[in-house]
Amino acid sequence: MPLLAITGATGFVGRAIVHQARADGYRVRAIVRNPPTMPLDAELFTGNVLDLKTLTNAFAGADAVIHLVGIIRESGDQTFDRIHRQATGNVIAAAQSAGVPRLIHMSALGVRPNARSQYHQTKWAAEEAVRQSGLAWTIFRPSLIYGPGNQSISVLEKIVRLAPVIPVLGDGRSKIQPVSVATVAKCFIAAVNQPSAVEKTYDLCGPVTFTWNELYDKLLAAQNRRKPKFHIPLSAARIMATLAEWFLPSPPFTRDQLLMIQEDNTGDSGPAVLDFNLQNEPFA
């Protein structure tokens, strides 16, 4: 039975990918820093993406590595550069040392050279390292991922449910193309043994594009609620983000995130739909 070594296996997307891998008959070795709080159907291996030696040991005997680790905001020594660029370099070096031929890498929509946000810049650097690794690589760039256990949508749902008015950063007109976590998991596992996916970068996004304003409308409709929106000017939002970063251990949003939400987060799902025979479920 083939063995997949997965970094970030205990996260929201990681758990879905572990579930899909087990359903498709793979053994799974999850590289974890600490024991997970919820059961995980995988062999647990204590390791750290910033510790090359533990990664090399963790990847021994694996047929493929799936690298999922990433952060959406910096905290202490958990910087974008360390977690995206440096950690990916370690994963590549460990896979090469352990003789693992296949690497499936998690990136993000919006990644490109000369991006405005540090998040996108460091994700791009990680992609470049993967492309130059000499391994049989595949890169996936998901849009906003939704599904059971997703914190992003859960937070927005809670805001819609509890707030008297809906706070929207900026004009809310930037476009998004959310994709289900089940679709993401299916693609990652299908790519492992699909030669046509080697040396390809795929956008993973849903079949429908809508704005942030429309996302809130959809969440309101799902709760059968009607509430007004309050648009926070970006100039004010930047001041709020700066203060939150200074004084809060986990700010609700950051200046780097403000740069990202000013851009459309959309892509071309056609190649992934074709290569992985996707039946994209609508967000509603």
BAFI-3210 file (N, C-alpha, C; in Angstrom, 3 decimals, decimal comma, padded with zeros to 6 digits):
// residues 284
n [1|2|3|4|5|6|7|8|9|10|11|12|13|14|15|16|17|18|19|20|21|22|23|24|25|26|27|28|29|30|31|32|33|34|35|36|37|38|39|40|41|42|43|44|45|46|47|48|49|50|51|52|53|54|55|56|57|58|59|60|61|62|63|64|65|66|67|68|69|70|71|72|73|74|75|76|77|78|79|80|81|82|83|84|85|86|87|88|89|90|91|92|93|94|95|96|97|98|99|100|101|102|103|104|105|106|107|108|109|110|111|112|113|114|115|116|117|118|119|120|121|122|123|124|125|126|127|128|129|130|131|132|133|134|135|136|137|138|139|140|141|142|143|144|145|146|147|148|149|150|151|152|153|154|155|156|157|158|159|160|161|162|163|164|165|166|167|168|169|170|171|172|173|174|175|176|177|178|179|180|181|182|183|184|185|186|187|188|189|190|191|192|193|194|195|196|197|198|199|200|201|202|203|204|205|206|207|208|209|210|211|212|213|214|215|216|217|218|219|220|221|222|223|224|225|226|227|228|229|230|231|232|233|234|235|236|237|238|239|240|241|242|243|244|245|246|247|248|249|250|251|252|253|254|255|256|257|258|259|260|261|262|263|264|265|266|267|268|269|270|271|272|273|274|275|276|277|278|279|280|281|282|283|284]
n.u [000,850|000,738|002,590|001,900|003,437|002,544|002,628|001,244|-001,061|-002,964|-004,552|-007,396|-007,710|-005,828|-006,862|-009,040|-007,715|-006,220|-008,374|-009,416|-007,211|-006,999|-009,450|-008,951|-007,159|-004,536|-001,700|-000,994|001,311|001,510|003,099|003,706|003,874|002,918|000,883|-002,261|-005,397|-007,761|-008,802|-006,861|-006,733|-004,111|-000,588|001,354|004,019|006,471|007,616|009,057|008,614|010,588|012,820|015,176|016,338|014,434|012,433|013,597|013,841|011,119|010,141|011,187|010,895|008,506|006,172|005,271|005,243|003,081|002,778|001,509|001,716|001,229|000,778|-001,575|-001,276|001,398|003,192|005,132|008,038|007,008|007,067|006,155|008,241|009,808|007,948|006,787|008,771|011,351|010,601|009,491|011,755|013,157|011,446|011,715|014,494|014,590|012,904|014,394|016,712|015,647|014,860|012,343|010,184|008,024|006,218|003,630|002,331|000,976|-000,198|-001,445|-004,168|-003,483|-000,806|002,280|005,083|006,443|004,226|001,958|001,495|003,134|002,496|001,729|004,132|006,024|004,850|005,095|007,896|008,248|006,921|008,638|010,933|009,967|009,460|012,042|013,160|013,760|012,259|009,321|006,853|003,743|001,696|-000,817|-003,207|-005,397|-008,507|-010,453|-011,212|-013,886|-015,988|-016,890|-015,723|-014,178|-012,529|-012,531|-014,985|-016,690|-016,230|-017,158|-019,809|-020,607|-020,350|-022,332|-024,528|-024,552|-023,840|-025,219|-025,036|-023,391|-020,001|-017,882|-014,825|-013,424|-014,812|-016,027|-016,221|-014,374|-013,631|-014,317|-013,846|-014,894|-013,943|-014,768|-013,677|-013,691|-013,395|-010,799|-009,308|-009,790|-008,454|-005,739|-005,096|-005,725|-003,806|-001,448|-000,785|-000,984|000,321|-000,029|-000,346|002,074|004,565|002,794|000,784|-002,076|-005,079|-007,435|-010,683|-014,090|-017,191|-018,538|-018,324|-018,231|-018,768|-017,346|-019,361|-021,592|-021,088|-021,615|-024,339|-025,237|-024,684|-026,364|-028,846|-028,852|-029,294|-031,690|-031,919|-031,956|-029,850|-028,195|-025,199|-022,046|-019,590|-016,176|-013,833|-010,769|-008,566|-009,142|-009,352|-006,727|-005,449|-006,778|-005,934|-003,186|-003,043|-004,238|-002,377|-000,257|-001,196|-002,808|-002,750|-003,786|-004,813|-007,890|-007,760|-005,092|-002,589|-001,358|-003,285|-005,251|-004,153|-004,436|-007,225|-008,018|-007,652|-008,917|-009,745|-009,628|-009,696|-008,756|-010,551|-010,715|-008,536|-008,080|-010,632|-010,872|-008,606|-008,957|-011,518|-013,652|-016,604|-017,772|-019,160|-021,758|-021,369|-023,563]
n.v [-001,193|002,143|004,873|008,013|010,956|013,625|017,028|019,414|018,024|018,020|020,211|022,148|021,724|019,702|017,521|016,792|015,948|013,793|012,078|011,627|010,384|007,998|006,859|006,301|004,283|004,674|004,564|006,766|009,068|011,370|014,365|015,914|018,568|018,554|016,228|015,591|017,159|016,000|012,753|011,217|009,551|008,239|007,451|008,875|011,153|012,732|015,861|018,739|021,322|023,184|021,914|020,193|017,639|016,069|016,015|014,598|012,043|011,580|011,373|009,054|006,177|006,968|007,329|009,625|013,135|015,385|018,702|020,964|022,980|026,267|029,778|032,368|034,722|036,494|035,625|036,204|034,242|032,883|033,555|034,731|034,306|032,308|030,157|029,765|030,070|029,125|026,721|025,245|024,893|023,193|020,951|020,145|019,545|017,453|015,559|015,006|013,935|011,687|010,228|010,484|010,639|012,247|015,276|017,155|020,295|022,873|025,963|029,209|031,126|034,111|034,246|035,398|036,838|039,865|040,513|042,352|041,757|040,332|037,731|036,600|037,052|035,412|032,929|032,715|032,551|030,075|028,434|028,756|027,482|024,864|024,347|024,310|022,110|019,587|017,405|015,365|017,394|018,927|021,773|023,317|025,917|027,082|028,911|030,777|028,433|026,369|024,537|021,862|022,706|024,843|027,797|030,430|030,926|030,269|032,290|034,520|033,763|033,853|036,561|037,577|036,468|037,570|040,311|043,634|045,193|044,547|044,490|045,533|045,334|047,895|048,501|046,125|044,950|043,368|040,299|036,840|033,272|030,806|027,472|024,069|022,108|019,394|019,112|020,157|018,256|015,934|016,544|016,827|014,204|012,692|013,621|012,414|009,929|010,583|010,974|013,034|015,277|016,109|018,579|020,711|023,581|024,248|026,137|026,095|026,487|027,477|026,976|029,351|032,875|035,593|038,677|040,054|041,441|040,088|037,584|037,992|038,520|036,003|034,500|035,780|035,185|032,420|032,245|033,357|036,130|039,728|042,376|045,547|046,627|047,860|049,752|049,836|052,272|051,835|053,294|053,819|051,180|050,306|051,697|050,554|047,884|048,157|048,962|046,716|044,728|045,594|045,375|043,100|039,557|037,879|039,285|040,423|041,058|041,850|044,215|043,138|041,334|043,148|044,221|042,025|041,585|043,626|042,812|040,820|037,444|035,119|032,510|030,158|027,417|025,441|023,633|021,943|020,861|019,390|017,614|016,215|015,358|016,815|017,465|020,175|021,464|023,815|026,884|027,742]
n.w [000,000|-000,968|000,538|001,894|002,913|004,902|005,502|007,779|008,313|010,331|010,127|008,878|006,010|005,788|007,277|005,697|003,423|004,414|005,047|002,456|001,285|002,782|002,116|-000,526|-000,380|000,535|002,742|005,440|006,683|009,093|009,690|012,627|015,018|017,616|019,498|017,952|018,830|018,131|016,983|014,357|011,353|010,806|010,709|013,181|013,201|014,918|014,140|012,465|010,179|010,051|010,844|009,436|009,763|011,189|009,280|007,161|008,278|008,691|006,106|005,127|003,180|002,032|-000,665|-001,782|-001,043|000,512|000,851|003,011|004,881|006,040|006,790|007,575|008,835|010,456|013,449|016,143|015,920|013,843|010,886|007,568|005,757|006,993|007,362|004,856|002,712|003,771|005,096|002,987|001,424|003,139|003,114|000,450|000,359|002,234|001,038|-001,260|-000,058|001,221|-000,903|-002,047|-004,748|-005,527|-005,204|-003,883|-003,735|-001,713|-002,596|-003,309|-004,704|-006,513|-006,142|-007,341|-009,128|-007,794|-006,238|-004,099|-001,387|001,500|002,094|-000,420|-001,800|-000,467|-000,773|-003,525|-003,742|-002,543|-004,409|-006,624|-005,670|-005,517|-008,235|-009,198|-008,049|-009,081|-008,484|-009,143|-009,467|-008,407|-008,268|-006,391|-006,384|-004,374|-004,067|-001,665|000,754|001,676|004,010|006,352|009,555|008,785|009,599|008,595|007,139|009,193|011,075|009,656|009,366|012,023|012,556|010,852|012,086|014,682|014,737|014,695|012,401|009,275|009,102|006,525|004,932|003,110|-000,182|-000,756|-003,248|-004,483|-006,123|-005,435|-005,487|-004,143|-003,098|-002,455|000,349|-000,024|-002,782|-003,097|-001,609|-003,104|-005,515|-004,691|-003,854|-006,112|-007,860|-007,109|-008,348|-011,036|-014,014|-015,911|-014,393|-013,489|-013,098|-013,364|-012,633|-010,879|-010,702|-008,101|-007,796|-007,272|-009,198|-009,419|-009,445|-007,182|-005,341|-002,268|-000,968|-002,002|-000,946|001,790|001,513|000,722|003,012|004,827|003,633|003,947|006,651|006,829|007,309|007,443|007,162|007,395|005,623|006,686|005,426|005,886|005,422|003,602|004,471|007,160|007,992|007,739|009,796|011,982|011,658|012,056|014,767|015,913|015,280|016,833|019,485|019,914|020,357|018,427|015,839|014,284|011,580|009,295|008,079|005,862|004,967|004,241|001,925|000,271|000,086|-001,494|-004,025|-006,750|-006,142|-007,951|-010,457|-013,079|-013,361|-015,213|-016,255|-013,950|-013,548|-015,895|-015,857|-013,465|-013,457|-012,206|-010,317|-009,572|-006,625|-005,990|-004,126|-002,594]
ca.u [000,000|001,607|002,645|001,968|003,857|001,790|002,835|000,010|-002,168|-003,962|-005,338|-008,702|-007,540|-005,056|-007,724|-009,823|-006,811|-005,971|-009,590|-009,478|-006,119|-007,356|-010,550|-008,392|-006,295|-003,162|-001,252|-000,667|002,176|001,292|004,192|003,050|004,722|002,314|-000,213|-003,506|-006,448|-008,802|-008,212|-006,483|-006,523|-002,791|000,579|001,853|005,471|006,801|008,601|008,855|009,056|011,783|013,899|015,439|016,640|013,206|011,705|014,238|013,411|009,680|009,844|011,806|009,972|007,275|006,068|005,016|005,087|002,102|003,213|000,362|001,923|001,246|000,111|-002,254|-000,754|002,633|003,107|006,425|009,002|006,271|006,982|005,868|009,472|010,222|006,970|006,531|009,967|012,352|010,050|009,373|013,111|013,459|010,654|012,350|015,772|014,320|012,379|015,534|017,585|014,959|014,574|010,919|010,183|006,816|005,886|002,408|002,548|-000,134|000,089|-002,659|-004,483|-002,913|000,648|002,929|006,235|006,139|002,941|001,986|001,482|004,205|001,960|001,857|005,544|006,719|004,260|005,719|009,258|008,125|006,609|009,839|011,800|009,371|009,660|013,462|013,610|014,138|011,278|008,091|006,037|002,475|001,340|-002,225|-003,479|-006,829|-009,159|-010,997|-011,694|-014,954|-016,395|-017,006|-014,527|-013,442|-012,610|-012,817|-016,416|-017,367|-016,141|-018,078|-021,173|-020,894|-020,562|-023,655|-025,558|-024,572|-023,645|-026,416|-024,750|-022,315|-018,832|-017,206|-013,592|-013,407|-016,109|-016,611|-016,470|-013,393|-014,288|-013,769|-014,347|-014,651|-013,896|-015,040|-012,516|-013,761|-012,798|-009,359|-008,759|-009,842|-007,410|-004,428|-004,846|-005,755|-002,576|-000,298|-000,441|-001,459|001,490|-000,350|-000,339|003,450|005,050|001,674|000,244|-003,526|-005,995|-008,563|-011,705|-015,433|-017,780|-019,245|-017,577|-019,056|-018,027|-017,472|-020,718|-022,516|-020,861|-022,408|-025,750|-025,502|-024,711|-027,611|-029,966|-028,822|-029,835|-032,988|-031,784|-031,740|-029,112|-027,424|-023,736|-021,298|-018,299|-015,083|-012,847|-009,484|-007,655|-009,462|-009,054|-005,281|-005,138|-007,280|-005,067|-001,899|-003,229|-004,507|-001,114|000,579|-001,720|-003,561|-001,964|-004,381|-005,659|-008,944|-007,218|-003,779|-002,327|-001,065|-004,565|-005,943|-003,627|-004,957|-008,664|-008,250|-007,479|-009,785|-009,170|-010,308|-008,773|-009,291|-010,708|-010,854|-007,570|-008,310|-011,893|-010,607|-007,630|-009,381|-012,934|-014,334|-017,994|-017,733|-020,423|-021,937|-021,166|-024,839]
ca.v [000,000|003,327|005,716|009,455|011,766|014,873|018,098|020,175|017,069|018,201|021,411|022,024|021,057|018,487|016,420|016,351|015,216|012,495|011,277|011,219|009,435|006,708|006,313|005,834|003,141|005,029|004,759|008,171|009,445|012,787|014,997|016,813|019,108|018,114|015,279|016,291|017,136|015,108|011,568|011,349|008,207|008,286|007,247|010,179|011,256|014,037|016,560|020,169|021,716|024,014|021,034|019,346|016,260|015,333|015,817|013,519|010,796|011,424|011,051|007,780|005,141|007,516|007,360|011,013|014,113|016,444|019,792|021,845|023,956|027,680|030,648|033,507|035,926|036,240|035,698|035,883|033,727|032,242|034,569|034,215|033,830|031,031|029,089|029,503|029,864|028,270|025,391|024,533|024,470|022,015|019,824|019,709|018,911|016,196|014,623|014,593|013,093|010,427|009,536|010,556|011,229|013,015|016,361|017,911|021,505|023,799|027,383|030,007|032,049|035,442|034,154|035,859|037,703|041,280|040,686|043,422|041,250|039,429|036,371|036,161|037,053|034,236|031,765|032,645|032,042|028,633|027,812|028,750|026,427|023,590|024,174|024,078|021,055|018,342|016,382|015,350|018,272|019,534|022,885|023,704|027,266|027,210|030,140|030,614|027,055|026,257|023,184|021,640|022,989|025,991|028,922|031,697|031,053|030,221|033,620|035,392|033,336|034,335|038,003|037,765|036,044|038,315|041,756|044,359|045,556|043,708|045,306|045,091|046,081|048,480|048,568|044,785|044,602|042,398|039,025|035,595|032,081|029,774|026,065|023,195|021,355|018,060|019,231|020,318|016,968|015,004|016,895|016,518|012,761|012,214|014,028|011,623|008,925|011,030|011,523|014,269|016,404|016,444|019,871|021,594|024,420|024,299|026,913|025,352|027,471|027,002|027,289|030,639|034,028|036,647|039,661|039,924|041,886|039,001|036,504|038,308|038,335|034,562|034,051|036,307|034,412|031,082|032,379|034,037|037,405|040,939|043,366|046,469|046,533|049,074|049,658|050,507|052,749|051,154|054,127|053,542|049,777|050,165|052,148|049,519|046,711|048,479|048,908|045,329|043,992|046,017|045,108|041,852|038,377|037,305|040,354|039,945|041,187|042,491|045,081|042,294|040,825|044,249|044,289|040,904|041,658|044,636|042,145|039,687|036,137|034,242|031,782|029,328|026,057|024,511|022,526|020,993|020,156|018,433|016,585|015,428|015,003|017,399|017,880|021,234|021,767|025,261|027,374|027,805]
ca.w [000,000|-001,045|001,729|001,696|004,060|004,782|006,480|007,969|008,212|011,384|009,851|008,225|004,721|006,004|007,711|004,545|002,526|005,062|004,871|001,048|001,049|003,372|001,317|-001,788|-000,142|000,885|004,116|005,649|007,800|009,373|010,429|013,578|016,087|018,874|019,257|017,605|019,848|017,637|016,333|012,956|010,815|010,185|011,548|013,617|013,282|015,482|013,321|012,300|008,842|010,178|011,305|008,278|010,151|011,496|008,033|006,398|008,916|008,496|004,712|004,749|002,719|001,465|-002,125|-002,162|000,039|000,317|001,741|003,208|005,954|005,693|007,754|006,962|009,501|011,179|014,909|016,737|014,948|012,745|009,839|006,231|005,131|007,600|007,203|003,442|001,893|004,397|005,355|001,714|001,079|003,960|002,609|-000,797|000,680|002,921|000,042|-002,086|000,751|001,518|-002,142|-002,400|-006,088|-005,870|-004,275|-004,153|-002,928|-001,511|-002,729|-003,154|-005,786|-006,337|-006,042|-008,565|-008,832|-007,542|-005,554|-003,093|-000,013|001,907|001,981|-001,810|-002,193|000,068|-001,436|-004,842|-003,547|-002,299|-005,699|-007,444|-005,144|-005,925|-009,675|-009,468|-007,136|-009,738|-008,142|-009,943|-008,634|-008,812|-007,382|-006,391|-005,887|-004,058|-003,625|-000,315|000,892|002,658|004,356|007,792|010,336|008,262|010,520|007,908|006,905|010,501|011,675|008,926|009,712|013,375|012,435|010,242|013,048|015,938|014,610|014,239|011,015|008,751|008,743|005,305|004,709|001,779|-000,871|-000,842|-004,647|-004,975|-006,436|-004,902|-006,175|-003,128|-003,512|-001,309|000,831|-000,623|-004,115|-002,903|-001,173|-004,236|-006,468|-004,137|-003,849|-007,495|-008,541|-006,670|-009,352|-012,338|-014,718|-016,629|-013,449|-013,129|-013,570|-013,671|-011,567|-011,062|-009,877|-007,548|-007,462|-007,521|-010,504|-009,392|-008,948|-006,612|-004,555|-000,822|-000,634|-002,329|000,018|002,981|001,156|000,720|004,407|005,399|003,086|004,547|008,006|006,705|008,009|006,646|007,946|006,533|005,623|007,004|004,745|006,592|004,443|003,733|005,261|008,558|008,252|007,912|011,161|012,881|011,536|012,681|016,221|016,287|015,210|017,959|020,830|020,038|019,964|017,215|015,288|013,391|010,229|009,293|006,935|004,710|004,477|003,569|000,561|-000,522|-000,193|-002,526|-005,306|-007,045|-005,818|-008,898|-011,314|-014,156|-012,843|-016,327|-016,293|-012,857|-013,841|-016,976|-015,495|-012,308|-013,637|-011,066|-010,327|-008,570|-005,961|-005,829|-002,771|-001,861]
c.u [000,888|001,481|002,782|002,425|003,252|002,192|001,530|-001,229|-003,261|-004,828|-006,647|-008,597|-006,815|-005,912|-008,573|-008,962|-006,447|-007,169|-009,684|-008,400|-006,453|-008,485|-010,046|-007,327|-004,845|-002,925|-000,826|000,237|002,043|002,447|003,585|004,067|004,248|001,208|-001,505|-004,549|-007,610|-008,159|-007,948|-006,117|-005,204|-001,737|001,133|003,365|005,802|007,919|008,214|009,394|010,274|012,991|014,145|015,655|015,370|012,397|012,289|013,838|011,927|009,343|010,406|010,735|008,699|007,331|005,813|004,914|004,025|002,407|002,113|000,624|001,978|000,556|-000,523|-001,860|000,489|002,410|004,448|007,415|008,335|006,026|006,649|007,126|009,888|009,252|006,690|007,813|010,935|011,826|009,913|010,740|013,524|012,712|011,287|013,652|015,568|013,793|013,503|016,421|016,967|014,603|013,105|010,793|009,096|006,520|004,633|002,400|001,309|000,341|-001,217|-002,897|-003,898|-001,408|001,276|004,172|005,768|004,740|003,075|002,145|002,673|003,755|002,164|003,316|006,257|006,135|004,849|007,142|009,240|007,819|007,859|010,803|011,285|009,653|011,116|014,026|014,152|013,225|010,122|007,040|004,697|002,153|-000,151|-002,363|-004,969|-007,248|-009,566|-011,634|-012,757|-015,298|-016,455|-015,678|-013,721|-013,633|-013,008|-014,307|-017,178|-017,357|-017,109|-019,527|-021,561|-021,138|-021,951|-024,754|-025,677|-024,497|-024,927|-026,282|-023,536|-021,130|-018,120|-015,980|-013,562|-014,785|-016,763|-016,832|-015,430|-014,058|-013,544|-014,451|-014,156|-014,753|-014,092|-013,801|-012,521|-013,143|-011,278|-008,715|-008,729|-008,707|-006,022|-004,124|-004,851|-004,445|-001,398|000,159|-000,942|-000,301|001,206|-000,335|001,071|003,884|003,921|001,266|-001,239|-004,171|-007,091|-009,592|-013,068|-015,981|-018,414|-018,337|-018,547|-018,204|-018,165|-018,856|-021,723|-022,320|-021,672|-023,901|-026,124|-025,580|-025,960|-028,806|-030,025|-029,402|-031,206|-032,991|-031,611|-031,052|-028,358|-025,931|-023,154|-019,906|-017,255|-014,067|-011,484|-008,484|-007,878|-009,106|-007,558|-004,852|-005,586|-006,376|-003,727|-001,998|-003,456|-003,225|-000,204|000,103|-002,453|-002,721|-002,490|-005,331|-006,703|-008,580|-005,929|-003,641|-002,027|-002,350|-005,368|-005,453|-004,257|-006,434|-008,998|-008,142|-008,565|-009,041|-009,897|-009,278|-009,503|-009,354|-010,716|-009,855|-007,782|-009,587|-011,656|-009,710|-008,104|-010,864|-013,785|-015,804|-018,134|-019,102|-020,559|-021,839|-022,474|-025,211]
c.v [001,246|004,202|007,178|010,113|013,155|015,834|018,892|019,298|017,291|019,430|021,100|021,277|019,731|017,303|015,888|015,541|013,856|011,568|010,760|010,179|008,061|006,048|005,737|004,758|003,444|004,890|006,217|008,314|010,952|013,325|016,077|017,326|018,625|017,115|016,027|016,145|016,237|013,926|011,811|009,959|008,160|007,884|008,621|010,136|012,655|014,685|018,011|020,572|022,631|023,224|019,992|017,884|015,464|015,085|014,661|012,165|010,525|010,959|009,698|006,757|005,650|007,489|008,774|011,856|015,113|017,528|020,849|023,007|025,379|028,471|031,813|034,828|035,535|036,388|035,268|035,420|032,957|033,286|033,916|033,623|032,470|029,902|028,773|029,171|028,862|026,851|024,587|024,071|023,237|020,779|019,266|018,961|017,554|015,140|014,116|013,615|011,722|009,646|009,495|011,262|012,273|014,040|017,081|019,089|022,400|025,235|028,152|030,851|033,427|035,446|034,530|036,662|039,145|041,494|041,753|042,870|040,324|037,966|035,838|036,105|035,788|032,940|031,591|032,088|030,537|027,891|027,698|027,660|025,050|023,323|023,841|022,888|019,812|017,186|016,410|016,112|018,596|020,615|023,164|025,085|027,406|028,650|029,943|029,232|027,008|024,787|023,037|021,890|024,175|027,206|030,218|031,903|031,044|031,580|034,574|035,055|033,861|035,842|038,293|037,457|037,009|039,837|042,451|044,873|044,743|044,586|044,700|045,962|046,599|048,468|047,203|044,299|043,650|041,032|037,845|034,423|030,867|028,355|025,188|022,398|019,937|018,059|019,339|018,976|015,970|015,284|016,526|015,025|012,192|012,515|013,121|010,646|009,291|011,692|012,849|015,496|016,854|017,723|020,769|022,366|024,623|025,337|025,987|026,370|026,935|027,450|028,671|031,711|035,054|037,552|039,350|040,394|040,760|037,796|036,753|038,149|036,849|034,018|034,564|035,495|033,025|031,090|033,051|035,342|038,536|041,963|044,292|046,198|047,898|048,932|050,500|050,970|052,106|051,962|053,891|052,100|049,550|050,615|051,096|048,287|046,944|048,374|047,472|044,496|044,339|045,438|043,771|040,654|037,734|038,333|039,804|040,073|041,987|043,401|044,267|041,718|041,905|044,418|043,205|041,057|042,776|044,041|041,094|038,401|035,083|033,567|031,000|027,886|025,000|023,365|021,494|020,196|019,077|017,289|015,689|015,086|015,519|017,661|018,940|021,484|023,266|025,674|027,369|026,461]
c.w [000,000|000,199|001,338|002,996|003,885|005,892|006,590|007,967|009,250|011,165|009,155|006,895|004,897|006,393|006,553|003,587|003,116|004,850|003,429|000,730|001,585|002,577|000,000|-001,605|000,162|002,382|004,253|006,865|007,970|010,199|011,308|014,593|017,445|018,566|018,955|018,698|019,440|016,940|014,854|012,445|010,049|011,206|011,900|013,764|013,778|014,673|013,160|010,934|008,877|010,676|010,232|008,664|010,437|010,231|007,225|006,967|008,650|007,081|004,274|004,352|002,093|-000,062|-002,640|-000,902|-000,383|001,347|001,822|004,144|005,404|006,789|007,003|007,627|010,280|012,681|015,493|015,676|013,815|011,653|008,495|005,603|005,682|007,241|005,736|002,670|002,513|004,614|004,067|001,225|001,860|003,470|001,336|-000,502|001,347|001,951|-000,848|-001,322|001,013|000,256|-002,516|-003,750|-006,338|-004,796|-004,757|-003,187|-002,901|-001,618|-002,556|-004,400|-005,480|-006,245|-007,387|-008,183|-008,656|-006,972|-004,474|-001,679|000,251|001,800|000,566|-002,258|-001,720|-000,479|-002,836|-004,739|-003,304|-003,596|-006,569|-006,986|-005,562|-007,404|-010,015|-008,698|-007,827|-009,393|-009,151|-009,151|-009,276|-007,791|-007,527|-005,751|-005,588|-003,806|-002,163|-000,221|001,975|002,902|005,864|008,512|009,854|009,160|009,822|007,719|008,230|011,185|010,983|009,253|011,086|013,361|011,895|011,253|014,222|015,780|014,149|012,812|010,575|008,367|007,533|005,103|003,271|001,145|-001,058|-002,264|-005,235|-005,127|-005,826|-005,603|-005,257|-003,682|-002,284|-000,931|000,269|-002,023|-004,023|-002,548|-002,325|-005,211|-005,954|-004,218|-005,263|-008,212|-008,234|-007,744|-010,738|-013,092|-015,416|-015,717|-013,081|-013,847|-014,081|-012,418|-011,843|-010,154|-009,377|-007,075|-007,886|-008,864|-010,577|-008,791|-008,371|-005,742|-003,063|-000,355|-000,873|-001,414|001,288|002,704|001,192|002,152|005,119|004,924|003,712|005,959|008,014|007,503|007,001|007,550|006,995|006,638|005,985|006,414|005,481|005,557|004,678|004,548|006,752|008,921|008,472|009,305|012,170|012,861|012,215|014,195|016,690|016,272|016,382|019,282|020,999|019,607|018,682|016,604|014,329|011,913|010,304|008,071|005,679|004,109|003,773|002,133|-000,311|-000,858|-001,178|-003,932|-005,505|-006,731|-006,654|-009,792|-012,388|-013,664|-013,946|-016,348|-015,180|-013,081|-014,878|-016,511|-014,356|-012,330|-012,484|-011,341|-009,247|-007,954|-005,779|-004,363|-001,962|-001,264]
res [m|p|l|l|a|i|t|g|a|t|g|f|v|g|r|a|i|v|h|q|a|r|a|d|g|y|r|v|r|a|i|v|r|n|p|p|t|m|p|l|d|a|e|l|f|t|g|n|v|l|d|l|k|t|l|t|n|a|f|a|g|a|d|a|v|i|h|l|v|g|i|i|r|e|s|g|d|q|t|f|d|r|i|h|r|q|a|t|g|n|v|i|a|a|a|q|s|a|g|v|p|r|l|i|h|m|s|a|l|g|v|r|p|n|a|r|s|q|y|h|q|t|k|w|a|a|e|e|a|v|r|q|s|g|l|a|w|t|i|f|r|p|s|l|i|y|g|p|g|n|q|s|i|s|v|l|e|k|i|v|r|l|a|p|v|i|p|v|l|g|d|g|r|s|k|i|q|p|v|s|v|a|t|v|a|k|c|f|i|a|a|v|n|q|p|s|a|v|e|k|t|y|d|l|c|g|p|v|t|f|t|w|n|e|l|y|d|k|l|l|a|a|q|n|r|r|k|p|k|f|h|i|p|l|s|a|a|r|i|m|a|t|l|a|e|w|f|l|p|s|p|p|f|t|r|d|q|l|l|m|i|q|e|d|n|t|g|d|s|g|p|a|v|l|d|f|n|l|q|n|e|p|f|a]
***
